[in-house]
């Protein structure tokens, strides 16, 4: 998916765009939803209901549930292999 410039946004305040019915009807439904979400975040930020850190979109992929599960599986496999290796070393 490529991002395309949105000419209705250039040089305008998000509050003006989100509250202008005519402008909002010139864009598709998904874009309208994105604009309204941005406006809601703007209002929450300006009224101190949303901290700057809440807008941070960085994600630690290594903390995601699937990778955590994969890591635990990896540790289980390596521990079983280590046990087998230790058992073979103990055999006469």
Secondary structure, DSSP 8 states (H G I E B T S, - for coil): ------GGGTT--HHHHHT-HHHHTTS-HHHHHHHHHHHHHHHHHHTTSS-GGGG-----GGGSHHHHHHHHHHHHHHHHHHHHHHHHHH--
